Structures are given as structure tokens and as C-alpha cells.
Amino acid sequence: MSAGGFHVHGPHDHELEHAAHGNDQFASKIAVMTAIMATVGALFGFQGGTTQNDAAMFKNEAAIKKTEAANQWNFYQSKSSKQNLAELAMVLPGVDAEKYKIKVARYETEKEAIKKDAEKLEAESIEWDKKSEAAMHQHHRWSQAMTALQIAISLAAITLLTKKKWLQYTSYGVALAGIGIAALAWLHI
């Protein structure tokens, strides 16, 4: 609108205004379907964001478990070094070999417990990684579903301007494909 109150419409604006103010059943159906698709798309977008956040949290937990496992393996290595030194000390002349034999046995026992903890933490890390991968797969499905609905909404807008029935059905078909993809996401497929 200019300063003098004069307003110029482009052909696209004029057509949309007619569609909005007219008694056009075709345009009304398209408008309602577009609103429904936008609402469903918003839900898909929310689900996609949630699964992406879950994947990141699971990956973080996997990294924490992997670090804890590495710490346990370092502790295991430390015990192995002490055991090796005790075994070496046992064969030195003039040393109480029995004292070092007890230490070797103790280190061996401690190492077994540490090894079990490290292996358990590694297994937990692998499980968290698998959960992260599954969540990312689900996130990709939600994103694909959302993309399909966005394309369907764009096709609906073109349909409104061109009044082509085949475009209307194409828009609905793409929206149904998006809903089908969302069903796969929901089912974790």
C-alpha cells in the first residue's frame, strides 16, 4: 500500500483474495485439507525433534559408558603391572617370596573383578549405541514424513491457484504417503 492509500495486487494476490472471499467449494476443501496437513506435519516435526534428542542423549550415554570402561581397563593394566613387578620380586635373591606370592594372587583376583566391570561397561556402551542408532532411524522417518506433508501443502497451494483436480489428488496422495512413512516411524520400522 502506498502513502496515498492506493493498493496494487499482483495476479497471484488477486486470485488468492478471490479464493478466500468467494463461495468456492473447491478452494474451501483445499484450504481445510491444507490446514489439516499443516497440523499433522507439526506433530510429525515434534516427534522428529523428540527422537533426534533421544538419539543424542543415548549417544552421550554410550560415550560415558565407553569412558568408564576405558578407565576400568586402565585400572586393570595398573594391576597387571603391579602383578608383574611382584612376580619379578619373587625370584630376586634375599626377598620374602611368600609375601610377593600373596600379592600376585591378590592382584590376579582384583584384575578379574575389574575385567568383569570393564566388559560390562563396554556391553552397556554398545547397547546405548544401538538405542541411539534406532532413535536416529526413527528420526529420519519422521523427517521424511514431515517433508512429504510439506510437499503436499505446496501442491495444495498450486492446486488452489490452478484449480487442477489432478493436482489436488496428487497433493492428497503425497500427504497419504507422508502418513504412511509416519506410521513406519511410529512402529519403529
N, C-alpha and C positions, 0 to 999 in steps of 0.2 A: 504494500500500500504506500502510495506517495504522500507527500505533505498535504496535498490538496484533496485527499480522500478518494482519489482515483485508483482503482484496483484492476490489474490486468491478470487474467487467467491464461495459463497455457492449456493446450488441448487435453493433456493428462488431468490437470486440476479440474477442468470443466467436466470431464467425464466422471471423475470421482464424486464431484459435487452432485451431479445428476443422479448417480447411483445411490448416494446417501439420502437424498431428499425425494427420490421417486418412489413409486409403488412397484418396484421391480422385484418380483418374487425370486428371480434368478439371482440377482445381486444379494438379496436378503439371505438366501440359502448359503451362498458363498461366504458372506460375512459371518454367519453363525458358525459354519464349519471352520473358518479361519480362526475364530476366537477359541473354539474347542481345541483345534490343533495347537494353538499357542499355549493354552493351559496345560495340555498333556505334555507338550515339549518342555515347559518349565519344570514339570515333575520329573521328566527324564533327565533334565540338566541337573536337578538337585541330586538325584540318585547317582549320576555320573560323578559329581563332586564328592559325594559321600564315599563312593567306592575308591576314588583316587586317594582320598585322605586315609582310608583304611589301608590301602596298599603301601603308602608312605610310612604309616605307623608300624605295619608288620615288617617292612624292610628295616626300619630303625631297630626294632626288637631283635631281628636276626643279627644285625651288626653288633648289638650289645652282647648277645649270647656268644657270638664268634669271638669277641674281645675277651669275654670271661673264660672261654675255652682256651684261648691263647695264653692267658695268664696262668691257667692251671697247667698247661704244657710247659710253661717256663718254670713253674714251681717243681714239676716233675723232673725237668732237666737239672735243676738245682739239687734235688735229692739224689739224682743219678751221679752227679759229680761228687757229692759228699760220700756216697756209697763207694765209688771208685777209689777215692782217697783212703777210705777206711780199709778197703781190700788191699791197697798198696801198703798201708801201715802194718797190716797183719804179717807181712812177710819180711819186714825190716828186723834185723837182729837187735835184741835187747828191748823189745817192745812187748807189752802185755797183749798178746794176740787175742786172748779171750775177750778183753774189753772191746776190741775192734770188731770181733766176730758178732758180738751183741749189737753193735751199731749197724753193721751190714744188714743183719736180719731186720732191725727196726726200719732202716731206710727202705728195704725191699717191701715191707708191709705198708709203709706210708705211701710209697710210689703206687702201689696197686689201688689204694683208695683215691689218690689224686688222678690216676689214669681213668678210673671209672667216672669221676666227676667231669673230667675234660671230655670224654666221649659222650657223656650225657648232654653236656652243653653244646657240643657240636651237632648232635642229633636235634636238639631243640632249635638251633640256628637254622638247620635245613628245613625243619617244619615251618618256621616263621617265613623263610624264603618262599616256600611253596604257597603259603597263605597269601603272601604279597603278590606272587605271580597270578594266582587265581583272582584276586581282587582287581589287578590291572586288566586282566582279560575281561572281567565283568565291566570295568570302567570303559574299555574300548567299545563293548556292545552298547552301553548306554549312550556313548558319544555318537556311535553310528545311528542309533535310533533318533537321537536329537537332530542330527544332520538331515536325516530323511524327512523329519517333520518340518525343518526349516525350508527344505526344497519344496515340500508340498505347499507350504504357506506362500512361497514365491510363485509357484504355479497357480495358486488360487488368485493371487493378485493379478497375474497376467490374464487369467480366465475372466476376471471381473472387467478388465479393460477390453478384451477381445470378444467376449460373450461366446466363446467356443466351447461346446459341450464336451468335445473330446479332451480338451484341456482340464475341464472340471473332473472328468473321470480319471484322468492321469494323476491329477492332484490327489484325489481320494485314494488311488492305488498306491502312490508313493507314501501317503500317510499310513495306509494299512501295512505296507512293508516296514515302515518305522515301528509300528506297534508290534509287528511280528519279531523284529530284532529286539525290541524291549522285552518281549516275552522270553526270548533266549537269555537275555541278561538276568531277568528275574529268576529263571530256572538254573542259572549258573552254567549255561551251555556255551 
